[in-house]
Every structure is written in structure tokens, then in C-alpha cells.
Amino acid sequence: MKKLWDLAWSIYRKHEEGMNYLIWGGIAFFLSIFLYWLFEGVMGWNPVFANSVDWVLCVVFTFLTNKFLVFKSPWGSFRQNLREFISFIAARVFTLVLEDAIIWGLDTKLGWNSMLVKLIGQAVVIITNYVLSKLFIFKKKD
């Protein structure tokens, strides 16, 4: 058992950033899916509106977990933190529009299953958010 633990720990340490993104991103993913289900499925809200409200509620959670637990960006000056937050929100707004367009096109216009469409949209968003966060928002300073 110890060997298995040591192997798992060494893999985690080697790929810590990606693993942390998967863990915290997974939690954010399930939170987003739950909130979307609650707003759209239970409360009967319009799918695009439900997705947008879900996004607003999840964005602060994802900013904090990405900043401190995934990319380990230090708590810098007010200016640095504000720049990161604004960049983060801008990237998230971009992917919100992207996901809303997917939901609008596949669910609202084509009548696909709402939860299936949400999952497709989330897959696109997760990949896009990681790339934007890694390359532009929480990039390491040389």
C-alpha cells in the first residue's frame, strides 16, 4: 500500500498544477451543474438565464481556488490582484458568452437535451478557461 501511495504522490507532485486544476475545476464543475439543474430544471428558469446566474455564483469560487490553490499566484499588491481579477473576469465573461451561445444554439434552437448541452458547454469552457488562466491571467513571472 505504501508503494502505491508513494507512486500516486510522485505523480501528483510531478503534475501538481494540472492535478489541482482537475480537482478544483471538478468541484466547480459539479457546483455549476448542480446550480444549473436547480435553476433550469427545478425552478424552470430560461436555460441561458439559469446558466448566467450559475456563472455569477461560481466565478468568485473559481477565482480564489485558481489563484491560490492551482496556479499559486502570490497575494501581491492591490494593483496586481486587481489586474488578475479583471483579467479573470474578462476571460470568464468570454467563456460565459461561448457557453451561452452553445446552450442557445443546441438547446433553445435545436431542442437538444438541456443537461447534455450543459455538459458539452462545460467541456469547452473548462479547456478554454485553463488555457486562458495559464497563459494570460496567472502566468509565472520570470
SENUKE-413515 format. One record per residue (C-alpha): y, x, z; residue in one letter. Coordinates in steps of 0.5 Angstrom, whole numbers, plus 2048, in hexadecimal, padded with zeros to 3 digits. Each point is the difference from the previous one (the first is absolute). Example, Ala and Ser with C-alpha at 12.3 -4.5 7.8 and 13.67 -1.06 7.14 Angstrom:
<sites>
7F7819810A/8078027FES/
</sites>
This chain:
<sites>
800800800M/805806802K/7FF8037F9K/8017F97FCL/8077FF805W/8028087FED/7FF7FE7F9L/8047FA800A/805803804W/8018067FBS/8007FB7FAI/8067FC804Y/804807801R/7FF8027F9K/8037FA7FDH/8047FD806E/8067FD7FDE/7FB7FC7FBG/7FC7FE805M/8067FE804N/8037FC7FAY/7F97FD7FFL/7FF7FE808I/8087FD801W/8007FE7F9G/7FA7FC801G/8037FD806I/8067FE7FDA/7FC7FD7FAF/7FC7FB805F/8067FE803L/8037FF7F9S/7FA7FC7FEI/8007FC807F/8077FE7FFL/8007FE7F9Y/7FA7FC802W/8047FD806L/8067FE7FCF/7FD7FE7F9E/7F97FE802G/8017FC807V/8087FF7FFM/8007FE7F9G/8068047FEW/8018027F9N/7FC8077FEP/8068047FEV/8047FE806F/7FA801805A/7FF8077FDN/807802801S/8007FD807V/7FA804802D/8038067FDW/806800804V/7FC800806L/7FB8057FEC/8068057FEV/802803807V/7F9801802F/7FE8047FAT/807804800F/7FE802807L/7F98027FFT/8018037F9N/806804804K/7FD803806F/7F87FF7FFL/7FF8017F9V/8058057FDF/802802807K/8078017FES/804802806P/8057FC803W/8068037FDG/8087FF800S/8027F97FFF/8028017F9R/7F98037FFQ/7FD7FA803N/8057FB7FCL/7FE8047FAR/7F97FF801E/8007F9802F/8057FE7FAI/7FB8037FBS/7FA7FD803F/8037F9800I/8028017F9A/7F98027FEA/7FD7FA803R/8057FC7FDV/7FE8037F9F/7F87FE802T/8027FA803L/8037FE7F9V/7FA8027FDL/7FB7FD804E/8047F9800D/8008017F8A/7F8801801I/8007F9804I/8057FC7FCW/7FC8027F9G/7F9800803L/8007FA805D/8067FC7FET/8008007F9K/7F98017FEL/7FD7FD806G/7FB805803W/7FE800807N/805802805S/7FD804804M/7FC8047FAL/8078017FDV/803803807K/7FA805800L/8028027F9I/807801802G/7FF803806Q/7FB8067FDA/8068017FBV/805800806V/7FC805804I/7FF8057FBI/8088007FET/802800807N/7FC806801Y/8038047FAV/8077FE802L/7FF802807S/7FD8067FFK/8058037FAL/8067FD802F/8017FD807I/7FC804805F/8008077FCK/7FF806803K/806805801K/7FE8077FED/
</sites>
